[in-house]
Amino acid sequence: MDKEKTGTRQKNVRAAQAEGVCKRGEHGGAAGAVFLDWYKRRAASKIKERVEYWARLAGLRHGGIRINSAAKRWGSCGRNGGLNFSWRLVMAPHAALDYVVVHELSHLVHMNHSPDFWNTVRRIMPDYDAGRQWLKNNGHLLLV
Ligand SMILES: [Zn+2]
């Protein structure tokens, strides 16, 4: 690292300290990382459990489940039928988590957001709108 970069970095750290913002990892350190790891693993198994529950109920077969850390996209469905979910969803109410699961499962039937797609969502989970609205209004709360 050249001298100029080091200087800039020190300046940034000083600026962060002056604002009362902590440096990355300052709080939790190793313990924080271990906790987050544990939490993500628990989140993954909870989400997988909900996917299997709804898939069985709807009689749908998916192409595997992957859990990521996406902050803007709660879930997605790949062309191969693979489903992706953000572990952050477990911080949402059950209705919201279930809505995202049913939404992505419905993409196994319709790869779009057509009226047929929404009919499929409604057929699987008639009260899906409560979870959908919660995410619209409060989704940003999951970005901690
Ligand atoms: Zn969609």
Residues whose N, C-alpha, C, O or C-beta is under 5 A from the ligand:
A	BS01	ZN	none
